[in-house]
Amino acid sequence: MIPRRISFARSLPVLALVLSCVLIVLPVTITYVHLQRNARDGHVQRRDSLPFSLQQVTTSHAIQAMNLPGSFVAFPIDKLTKASPEGWSPKGMTSLTWRAITFPLFCLPFWWLAGVGLDGVLRRRWLRWWMGLAGSVFCVFYLALFLAISCAPAERREMISALCGLGFWILLLSAFPLASVRQWLTLRRTKAGLEARLFAELQ
């Protein structure tokens, strides 16, 4: 039984932002410690030859996958700025670093939306029809995108993190069709009960 005070719509954005910050801080801390250790030993490494660059790329991809809907905000920014295929980023900052920082912020409204869906399923809160429709459309869109990428072997190998993000958000957003079906069944039972009661009173 979930406590009544817990609201997924409020807690999910906060938890997601905290987790993203932790994923950003850890590689930065490891990088700093590594540089300090090399400096004490008298070794100087070029920035592009650091052994943890792969870890930084993996961390950025993980943050982008976890905050995948943030791409709905990042995409128009890239188009308006006519950025390179890698995407727009401030001068002196790589696109991977920029996306790792901005995607958690861009995705906050979508975390709230996912929390509303979970409140509708787990806490049995009544969802407005337009909100249930919006969440269901997002869920179907991501499902279609997941299937399209999965059916292309070449793209599937290059977009493992995107597939993981799609699967994660499909699972979260599936709360909306589930809540919508539950509400429809509830309304149907209520209507049938009222009709049966009215019919009995008229007899």
C-alpha positions as CSV (number, residue, x, y, z in Angstrom):
1,M,0.0,0.0,0.0
2,I,1.5,3.4,-1.1
3,P,1.2,6.2,1.6
4,R,-1.3,8.8,0.6
5,R,1.2,11.6,1.0
6,I,3.6,10.3,-1.6
7,S,3.0,11.9,-5.0
8,F,4.9,10.5,-7.9
9,A,4.2,13.7,-9.9
10,R,6.2,15.7,-7.3
11,S,8.8,13.2,-6.3
12,L,9.9,11.7,-9.7
13,P,11.3,15.0,-11.2
14,V,13.3,15.6,-8.0
15,L,14.6,12.1,-7.8
16,A,15.5,12.1,-11.5
17,L,17.4,15.4,-11.2
18,V,19.3,14.2,-8.2
19,L,20.3,10.9,-9.9
20,S,21.4,12.8,-13.0
21,C,23.5,15.1,-10.9
22,V,25.1,12.1,-9.1
23,L,25.9,10.6,-12.5
24,I,27.6,13.8,-13.6
25,V,29.5,14.5,-10.4
26,L,31.0,11.0,-10.1
27,P,33.0,11.1,-13.4
28,V,34.1,14.6,-12.7
29,T,35.3,13.6,-9.2
30,I,37.2,10.6,-10.7
31,T,38.7,12.9,-13.3
32,Y,39.9,15.4,-10.7
33,V,41.4,12.7,-8.5
34,H,43.2,11.1,-11.5
35,L,44.6,14.5,-12.6
36,Q,45.8,15.3,-9.1
37,R,47.4,11.9,-8.7
38,N,49.3,12.3,-12.0
39,A,50.3,15.9,-11.1
40,R,51.9,14.6,-7.8
41,D,53.7,11.9,-9.8
42,G,55.0,14.4,-12.3
43,H,53.0,13.1,-15.2
44,V,51.0,15.4,-17.5
45,Q,48.4,13.9,-19.8
46,R,46.7,15.5,-22.7
47,R,43.0,15.9,-22.2
48,D,42.1,13.8,-25.2
49,S,44.3,10.9,-24.0
50,L,42.7,10.4,-20.6
51,P,41.8,6.7,-19.9
52,F,38.4,7.6,-18.5
53,S,37.1,9.3,-21.6
54,L,35.1,6.2,-22.4
55,Q,33.5,6.4,-19.0
56,Q,32.5,10.0,-19.6
57,V,30.9,9.0,-23.0
58,T,29.1,6.1,-21.3
59,T,27.8,8.4,-18.5
60,S,26.6,11.0,-21.0
61,H,24.7,8.4,-23.0
62,A,23.2,7.0,-19.8
63,I,21.9,10.4,-18.7
64,Q,20.5,11.1,-22.2
65,A,18.8,7.7,-22.2
66,M,17.3,8.3,-18.8
67,N,16.1,11.7,-19.8
68,L,15.2,10.8,-23.4
69,P,12.2,13.1,-23.8
70,G,14.5,16.0,-23.3
71,S,15.3,15.5,-27.0
72,F,12.0,17.2,-27.8
73,V,13.5,20.4,-26.4
74,A,17.0,19.9,-27.7
75,F,16.0,19.1,-31.3
76,P,14.4,22.5,-32.0
77,I,17.3,24.2,-30.4
78,D,19.7,22.4,-32.7
79,K,17.5,23.3,-35.7
80,L,17.2,26.9,-34.8
81,T,20.9,27.3,-34.3
82,K,21.7,25.2,-37.4
83,A,24.1,23.1,-35.4
84,S,26.3,20.3,-36.7
85,P,25.0,16.7,-36.7
86,E,26.4,16.3,-33.2
87,G,24.1,19.0,-31.9
88,W,24.6,22.6,-30.6
89,S,26.8,23.2,-27.6
90,P,28.4,26.3,-26.1
91,K,31.9,27.2,-27.2
92,G,34.5,25.2,-25.3
93,M,32.1,22.4,-24.3
94,T,31.5,19.2,-26.1
95,S,28.0,18.2,-27.2
96,L,28.2,15.1,-24.9
97,T,28.9,17.3,-21.9
98,W,26.2,19.8,-22.9
99,R,23.6,17.2,-23.3
100,A,24.5,15.5,-20.0
101,I,23.9,18.8,-18.3
102,T,20.8,20.1,-20.1
103,F,18.8,16.9,-20.8
104,P,17.9,16.4,-17.1
105,L,16.5,20.0,-17.0
106,F,14.7,19.7,-20.4
107,C,13.1,16.4,-19.2
108,L,11.6,17.7,-15.9
109,P,8.1,18.3,-17.4
110,F,8.1,14.8,-18.8
111,W,9.1,13.3,-15.4
112,W,6.2,15.2,-14.0
113,L,3.9,13.7,-16.7
114,A,5.2,10.2,-16.0
115,G,4.5,10.8,-12.3
116,V,0.9,11.8,-13.0
117,G,0.4,8.5,-14.9
118,L,1.9,6.5,-12.0
119,D,-0.4,8.4,-9.5
120,G,-3.3,7.4,-11.7
121,V,-2.4,3.7,-11.6
122,L,-0.8,3.1,-8.2
123,R,-2.7,5.8,-6.2
124,R,-5.9,5.5,-8.3
125,R,-6.1,9.2,-8.9
126,W,-8.5,10.3,-11.6
127,L,-6.8,11.5,-14.8
128,R,-8.3,14.1,-17.0
129,W,-9.1,12.7,-20.5
130,W,-6.6,15.0,-22.3
131,M,-3.8,14.0,-20.0
132,G,-4.5,10.3,-20.4
133,L,-4.6,10.9,-24.2
134,A,-1.3,12.8,-24.2
135,G,0.5,10.2,-22.2
136,S,-1.0,7.3,-24.3
137,V,0.1,9.1,-27.5
138,F,3.7,9.5,-26.2
139,C,3.7,5.8,-25.2
140,V,2.5,4.6,-28.6
141,F,5.0,7.0,-30.4
142,Y,7.9,5.6,-28.3
143,L,6.8,2.0,-28.9
144,A,6.7,2.6,-32.7
145,L,10.1,4.2,-32.6
146,F,11.5,1.3,-30.5
147,L,10.1,-1.3,-33.0
148,A,11.4,0.7,-35.9
149,I,15.0,0.8,-34.5
150,S,14.9,-2.8,-33.4
151,C,14.0,-4.0,-36.9
152,A,17.0,-2.3,-38.4
153,P,20.1,-4.3,-37.3
154,A,22.6,-1.6,-38.3
155,E,20.9,1.1,-36.3
156,R,20.2,-1.2,-33.4
157,R,24.0,-1.8,-32.8
158,E,24.6,2.0,-32.8
159,M,21.7,3.0,-30.7
160,I,21.8,0.6,-27.7
161,S,21.5,3.5,-25.2
162,A,18.6,5.0,-27.2
163,L,16.8,1.6,-27.2
164,C,17.3,1.3,-23.4
165,G,15.9,4.8,-22.9
166,L,12.9,4.1,-25.2
167,G,12.1,0.8,-23.3
168,F,12.4,2.6,-20.0
169,W,10.0,5.4,-21.0
170,I,7.6,3.0,-22.7
171,L,7.4,1.2,-19.3
172,L,6.8,4.5,-17.5
173,L,4.2,5.9,-19.9
174,S,2.3,2.6,-20.1
175,A,0.7,3.9,-16.9
176,F,-1.5,6.2,-19.0
177,P,-3.3,3.6,-21.1
178,L,-3.6,1.4,-18.1
179,A,-5.2,4.2,-16.0
180,S,-7.4,5.2,-18.9
181,V,-8.7,1.7,-19.3
182,R,-9.3,1.4,-15.6
183,Q,-11.2,4.7,-15.5
184,W,-13.3,3.7,-18.5
185,L,-14.2,0.4,-16.9
186,T,-15.1,2.2,-13.6
187,L,-17.4,4.6,-15.5
188,R,-19.0,1.8,-17.3
189,R,-19.7,-0.1,-14.1
190,T,-21.0,3.0,-12.4
191,K,-23.3,3.7,-15.4
192,A,-24.5,0.1,-15.4
193,G,-25.2,0.3,-11.7
194,L,-27.1,3.6,-11.9
195,E,-29.2,2.2,-14.8
196,A,-30.0,-1.0,-12.9
197,R,-30.9,1.1,-9.8
198,L,-33.2,3.4,-11.9
199,F,-34.8,0.5,-13.6
200,A,-35.5,-1.2,-10.2
201,E,-37.0,2.0,-8.8
202,L,-39.3,2.3,-11.8
203,Q,-40.7,-1.2,-11.4
